[in-house]
Amino acid sequence: DAGVTQSPTHLIKTRGQHVTLRCSPISGHKSVSWYQQVLGQGPQFIFQYYEKEERGRGNFPDRFSARQFPNYSSELNVNALLLGDSALYLCASSLVRDQETQYFGPGTRLLVL
Amino acid sequence: DAKTTQPTSMDCAEGRAANLPCNHSTISGNEYVYWYRQIHSQGPQYIIHGLKNNETNEMASLIITEDRKSSTLILPHATLRDTAVYYCIVRVGPNAGKSTFGDGTTLTVKP
């Protein structure tokens, strides 16, 4: 079975642009979480979605938004990109919201110039 | 979620046990201890978790002190492929999907 997949794998944008990152969870998983990992640091929680509703949000500005589709895939959108948004964006899925384990995808590496 | 403290880096000889410590002195009674690892350029991988009892699976063992203020992840026979950043996370379980990671311990397994 395929694991969590993310697209694109790499992306280069300029300041002020917006970006959309995509995530497909493991088949049957209904919960998707997004994380930002800046170089040299651990992942930081951005959003959790379960059954197409936002179930949690980390300490990120309103420029960050996300949604989950009926097939449980998810998009992360970032508007008005800043240099500091350069990071690895990770998606993780779990079977249900209140599950003890989550499985991460390989991430999308975003570079903002 | 309670804060965790881990050493920045550790070395281990191949074939020997790797013991990775984690301090979580402010842990609450309903908070779980999770361990993940991240091999370079990959997403984090779940290893093990526990509440108060010691736990073992095919990857590792988790030893939690009786007062729950610290824990140790044990990789019984480290291989070169175990070289990674290891994260100890404490959170109110079981929703792992809102985890907050610290900076972790970089474990280097040497031949």
Boltz contact constraints between the chains, C-beta under 6 A:
constraints:
  - contact:
      token1: [A, 31]
      token2: [B, 97]
      max_distance: 6.0
  - contact:
      token1: [A, 33]
      token2: [B, 97]
      max_distance: 6.0
  - contact:
      token1: [A, 41]
      token2: [B, 103]
      max_distance: 6.0
  - contact:
      token1: [A, 42]
      token2: [B, 87]
      max_distance: 6.0
  - contact:
      token1: [A, 42]
      token2: [B, 101]
      max_distance: 6.0
  - contact:
      token1: [A, 42]
      token2: [B, 102]
      max_distance: 6.0
  - contact:
      token1: [A, 42]
      token2: [B, 103]
      max_distance: 6.0
  - contact:
      token1: [A, 42]
      token2: [B, 104]
      max_distance: 6.0
  - contact:
      token1: [A, 43]
      token2: [B, 101]
      max_distance: 6.0
  - contact:
      token1: [A, 45]
      token2: [B, 98]
      max_distance: 6.0
  - contact:
      token1: [A, 45]
      token2: [B, 100]
      max_distance: 6.0
  - contact:
      token1: [A, 48]
      token2: [B, 97]
      max_distance: 6.0
  - contact:
      token1: [A, 48]
      token2: [B, 98]
      max_distance: 6.0
  - contact:
      token1: [A, 56]
      token2: [B, 98]
      max_distance: 6.0
  - contact:
      token1: [A, 90]
      token2: [B, 43]
      max_distance: 6.0
  - contact:
      token1: [A, 94]
      token2: [B, 97]
      max_distance: 6.0
  - contact:
      token1: [A, 98]
      token2: [B, 94]
      max_distance: 6.0
  - contact:
      token1: [A, 98]
      token2: [B, 95]
      max_distance: 6.0
  - contact:
      token1: [A, 100]
      token2: [B, 49]
      max_distance: 6.0
  - contact:
      token1: [A, 100]
      token2: [B, 93]
      max_distance: 6.0
  - contact:
      token1: [A, 100]
      token2: [B, 94]
      max_distance: 6.0
  - contact:
      token1: [A, 100]
      token2: [B, 96]
      max_distance: 6.0
  - contact:
      token1: [A, 101]
      token2: [B, 46]
      max_distance: 6.0
  - contact:
      token1: [A, 101]
      token2: [B, 96]
      max_distance: 6.0
  - contact:
      token1: [A, 102]
      token2: [B, 96]
      max_distance: 6.0
  - contact:
      token1: [A, 102]
      token2: [B, 97]
      max_distance: 6.0
  - contact:
      token1: [A, 104]
      token2: [B, 43]
      max_distance: 6.0
  - contact:
      token1: [A, 104]
      token2: [B, 44]
      max_distance: 6.0
  - contact:
      token1: [A, 105]
      token2: [B, 43]
      max_distance: 6.0
  - contact:
      token1: [A, 106]
      token2: [B, 43]
      max_distance: 6.0
  - contact:
      token1: [A, 107]
      token2: [B, 43]
      max_distance: 6.0
